[in-house]
Structure formats: C-alpha cells, structure tokens
Amino acid sequence: MTVKTTLSFTDRHHQFLKEKVGEGVYASASAAVAAAVERMIEDEQARETALEAMAEEIRRRAATPRQEFVNHETAFATALRRLDSAE
C-alpha cells in the first residue's frame, strides 16, 4: 500500500535529492526518501538487537558466582610483563 503525503525539505536536502534522481541513483525523490526511511528502520532494528545482546551478556555476567571472578592482576599479568619488558 502506498500513502501519499507532503514533506518539506531544506534547500540542501532538496538539491541532494534532485541530484541523486538526476544521476539515476533513485527513480524519484519518493524512492530516495523511502530508501532513507528503510535504512533508518534497519539501523533501529540493528541497534535494538545489539542492545539486547549487551543486556543479556550483562545479566549473564551478573549471575556469575563471585568465586568464578577472574582477578584483574592475574588476567593482565602476561600483558603487563610484556609491557615491562618492552621498556
């Protein structure tokens, strides 16, 4: 289904749309706007997916028993030794 609507653009945006249509990148200004909105939808979905994955990882780590924690000195010992020997 297609919905007809009215949009307003700055001169800069309008000129850009005209150029892209003129170059044949998009069939029309409507097609260019639709592509931009589709990209926004995809970006939002990707952001939501990433945030949920991070939240799940935080929940998983928060449920880790304290005795399983890794001591930071042990975790970075090799790297610190290499840094010290490089000096």
Residue frames as qw, qx, qy, qz and C-alpha x, y, z in Angstrom:
[[0.000, 0.889, 0.458, 0.000, 0.00, 0.00, 0.00],
 [0.412, 0.221, 0.001, 0.884, 1.26, 3.45, -0.84],
 [0.173, -0.816, -0.451, 0.316, 0.34, 6.51, 1.19],
 [0.353, 0.640, 0.131, 0.669, 0.55, 9.95, -0.31],
 [0.463, -0.735, -0.276, 0.411, 1.99, 12.61, 1.99],
 [0.287, 0.897, -0.055, 0.333, 3.59, 16.03, 1.86],
 [0.761, -0.367, -0.099, 0.526, 7.16, 16.56, 3.06],
 [0.118, 0.986, -0.101, 0.061, 9.25, 19.69, 3.42],
 [0.859, -0.023, -0.020, 0.512, 13.00, 19.77, 2.87],
 [0.247, -0.772, 0.151, 0.566, 15.75, 22.26, 3.35],
 [0.509, 0.777, -0.256, -0.270, 17.28, 23.61, 0.16],
 [0.067, -0.570, 0.817, 0.055, 20.33, 21.43, 0.79],
 [0.517, 0.036, 0.840, -0.159, 18.27, 18.26, 1.15],
 [0.651, 0.631, 0.276, -0.319, 16.11, 19.08, -1.86],
 [0.338, 0.774, -0.479, -0.241, 19.16, 19.74, -4.02],
 [0.234, -0.377, 0.896, -0.004, 20.73, 16.46, -2.91],
 [0.626, 0.292, 0.684, -0.236, 17.56, 14.53, -3.76],
 [0.581, 0.752, -0.006, -0.312, 17.35, 16.18, -7.18],
 [0.133, 0.691, -0.689, -0.173, 20.98, 15.31, -7.89],
 [0.377, -0.170, 0.907, -0.077, 20.54, 11.66, -6.90],
 [0.657, 0.505, 0.499, -0.255, 17.43, 11.33, -9.04],
 [0.432, 0.824, -0.235, -0.281, 19.22, 13.09, -11.91],
 [0.027, -0.570, 0.816, 0.098, 22.17, 10.68, -11.58],
 [0.747, 0.052, -0.551, -0.370, 19.76, 7.77, -11.75],
 [0.084, 0.214, -0.860, 0.456, 20.59, 6.55, -8.24],
 [0.276, 0.347, 0.753, -0.486, 16.88, 6.72, -7.40],
 [0.190, 0.469, 0.731, 0.458, 13.88, 6.69, -9.72],
 [0.158, -0.783, -0.290, -0.527, 12.26, 9.58, -7.86],
 [0.077, -0.509, 0.464, -0.721, 12.55, 11.71, -4.75],
 [0.812, -0.310, 0.084, -0.487, 9.92, 9.46, -3.20],
 [0.942, 0.100, -0.300, 0.114, 12.10, 6.41, -3.85],
 [0.406, 0.450, -0.480, 0.635, 15.08, 8.15, -2.26],
 [0.406, -0.458, 0.346, -0.711, 13.08, 9.09, 0.83],
 [0.941, -0.154, -0.077, -0.292, 11.68, 5.55, 1.06],
 [0.798, 0.255, -0.426, 0.343, 15.24, 4.16, 0.90],
 [0.095, 0.484, -0.470, 0.732, 16.34, 6.54, 3.66],
 [0.673, -0.364, 0.209, -0.609, 13.40, 5.55, 5.87],
 [0.966, 0.019, -0.250, -0.061, 14.11, 1.87, 5.21],
 [0.559, 0.375, -0.504, 0.541, 17.72, 2.42, 6.27],
 [0.263, -0.474, 0.393, -0.743, 16.52, 4.11, 9.46],
 [0.889, -0.219, 0.001, -0.401, 14.30, 1.11, 10.21],
 [0.890, 0.181, -0.362, 0.210, 17.20, -1.30, 9.63],
 [0.266, 0.479, -0.489, 0.679, 19.52, 0.80, 11.80],
 [0.533, -0.432, 0.277, -0.673, 16.96, 0.86, 14.60],
 [0.969, -0.094, -0.123, -0.190, 16.50, -2.91, 14.43],
 [0.729, 0.312, -0.437, 0.424, 20.27, -3.45, 14.50],
 [0.033, -0.512, 0.436, -0.740, 20.61, -1.09, 17.47],
 [0.761, -0.342, 0.142, -0.533, 17.84, -2.91, 19.36],
 [0.960, 0.073, -0.267, 0.047, 19.47, -6.28, 18.61],
 [0.505, 0.412, -0.477, 0.590, 22.88, -5.05, 19.82],
 [0.292, -0.494, 0.365, -0.733, 21.42, -3.52, 22.98],
 [0.902, -0.236, 0.004, -0.363, 19.54, -6.71, 23.80],
 [0.868, 0.200, -0.370, 0.264, 22.70, -8.78, 23.26],
 [0.230, 0.466, -0.480, 0.707, 24.66, -6.46, 25.58],
 [0.575, -0.424, 0.233, -0.660, 21.89, -6.57, 28.20],
 [0.971, -0.081, -0.173, -0.143, 21.85, -10.37, 28.04],
 [0.687, 0.311, -0.452, 0.477, 25.62, -10.51, 28.46],
 [0.102, -0.493, 0.415, -0.758, 25.43, -8.15, 31.45],
 [0.804, -0.314, 0.085, -0.497, 22.70, -10.34, 33.00],
 [0.938, 0.101, -0.317, 0.100, 24.80, -13.45, 32.37],
 [0.467, 0.388, -0.482, 0.632, 27.88, -11.91, 33.94],
 [0.362, -0.489, 0.296, -0.736, 25.90, -10.54, 36.89],
 [0.918, -0.225, -0.029, -0.325, 24.73, -14.10, 37.60],
 [0.695, 0.356, -0.554, 0.290, 28.33, -15.38, 37.73],
 [0.746, -0.618, -0.212, 0.128, 29.21, -16.58, 41.23],
 [0.130, -0.948, 0.289, -0.018, 31.87, -14.45, 42.92],
 [0.697, -0.427, 0.539, 0.202, 34.26, -17.41, 43.26],
 [0.738, 0.376, 0.446, 0.339, 34.40, -17.60, 39.45],
 [0.147, 0.983, -0.050, -0.103, 35.51, -13.98, 39.08],
 [0.800, 0.281, -0.071, 0.525, 38.92, -13.52, 37.45],
 [0.448, -0.716, -0.047, 0.534, 41.42, -11.47, 39.41],
 [0.416, 0.908, -0.012, -0.047, 42.46, -8.48, 37.31],
 [0.216, -0.763, 0.588, 0.160, 46.13, -8.89, 38.25],
 [0.615, -0.061, 0.771, 0.153, 46.07, -12.49, 37.00],
 [0.611, 0.662, 0.433, -0.029, 44.09, -11.60, 33.89],
 [0.356, 0.928, -0.097, 0.052, 46.53, -8.87, 32.82],
 [0.656, -0.604, 0.366, 0.265, 49.77, -10.36, 34.18],
 [0.732, 0.162, 0.454, 0.481, 51.10, -11.53, 30.82],
 [0.321, 0.831, 0.240, 0.385, 50.31, -8.24, 29.12],
 [0.310, -0.941, 0.131, -0.023, 51.91, -6.25, 31.96],
 [0.740, -0.376, 0.408, 0.381, 55.05, -8.40, 31.84],
 [0.629, 0.427, 0.405, 0.508, 55.33, -7.81, 28.08],
 [0.075, 0.953, 0.109, 0.272, 54.89, -4.07, 28.55],
 [0.532, -0.797, 0.249, 0.140, 57.55, -4.03, 31.26],
 [0.751, -0.148, 0.459, 0.452, 60.00, -5.99, 29.12],
 [0.505, 0.678, 0.347, 0.405, 59.40, -3.68, 26.14],
 [0.126, -0.992, -0.005, -0.019, 60.62, -0.63, 28.04]]
